[in-house]
Structure formats: C-alpha cells, structure tokens
Amino acid sequence: ARLVVLVSGAGTNLQALLDACADPAYGARVVAVGADRDDIEGLERAERAGVPTFVKKVGQFSSRDHWDRALADTVAGFDPDLVVLAGFMKLVGEEFLGRFGGSVVNTHPALSPSFPGMHGPGDALEYGVKVTGCTLFVVDAGVDTGPILAQSVVAVEDDDTVEALHERIKVAERAMLVDTVGRMAREGFVVDGRRVRFGRTSS
Ligand code: GRF
C-alpha cells in the first residue's frame, strides 16, 4: 500500500512507519511526506530515508480552502492508498476529505472521546485520570471524532509532567500506529458507521 504521511513536528511517528516499511513483508511504502511548515525534524527524517517531501503553508494561500485544495492536489499526485496524519497540526477540510475521506487516519495522544484537540496529554493530567493513552481513528469532519481503529492504554504516574506523560504515550502510539497501519495495508479495512472492520469486503 502507498502511504502519504503528513507531519508538523519531530516526526517520531513517521520514523516508526519508515522503519516498519523497510521490511517488505510489512506491506506498505511511504511514497511522500508533507508538512504545513518548513525546518522540522519530520521533513529531515523523510529526506534521510530518500522519501519525497512537500510543504504547504496555510499563510501561502489566500484562504484556508485554497490551502486545503492545494494540499489535496499535491497528495493526490502521489496516488496514496492511505493518508496518515502523524502529528499533523492542521485540520484537513471538506475538499481534502472529499478526495480521500475514509482513507485518512489520524493518531491522537488521548483515549477518545476524552480530551480531543491540541492538548490531550495536558488535559488528561489536569483532569487527574489514572489511565490515558492514544487513539488511531478514521478522520471525519470533526476534531478527533472519527471511527476508532485502535487504542492503547498508558498509566499516568503521580509525578508525571506533561512532557514525561506525552513521551510515554508516544512510545505506545508508535507501536499502535505501526501495527494498525500495517494491518490496514495488508488486509484492507471497511468503515461501517462508527465501526471499522479489517478485510476487504463489507459482508
Ligand atoms: C504525537 O503524539 C501526535 O499524536 C500529537 O503530537 C505528537 C507528534 O509527535 N499530535 P511526532 O511529530 O510524531 O514525534
């Protein structure tokens, strides 16, 4: 399967996918990496792996919709089977979802439906939950609201800082992402309402 991965930062989730794809049995290949900003480590990781990269900054476009369309056009050019938002800090819009909807997955560092948005680990710490974790879901028009593919639980320690907790979540997140994307690539998946089933038929 052809993966296009979108990043906005360190790209450790991307790196986990790049490493997994090195095994031909994994069943997927990262064909391009896109970002909404320059000089981030995620782009350097792609370049080191010899993967084509592109940057689409919202500010370069006259409107958010124009950005969304330009992003969709560039991604479409790589003919992806799956688009993976791995630490991508922008919401893709109607045009993008219209083109790839159902084949866009996103990883979120909290147990959905708890703590959606930009500060999942901090919100979990603030709330005082004893367990949190990460969620891989199929992107829909909401914020972190799509049908859930996989989740992984991480304990919150008494002395946790947001950074320490997020780093621990990211360990689980990388494993969840690699395992689930690989399964989707090899077996296919079908979204049926809020349910997602692996396999290629909807029977
Ligand atoms: C991940 O935890 C992702 O879920 C969140 O930000 C982090 C990105 O990490 N949105 P990286 O860029 O993959 O290292």
Boltz pocket constraint, residues with backbone or C-beta under 6 A from the ligand:
constraints:
  - pocket:
      binder: B
      contacts: [[A, 7], [A, 8], [A, 9], [A, 10], [A, 11], [A, 12], [A, 13], [A, 14], [A, 42], [A, 86], [A, 87], [A, 88], [A, 107], [A, 108], [A, 109], [A, 166], [A, 170], [A, 173]]
      max_distance: 6.0
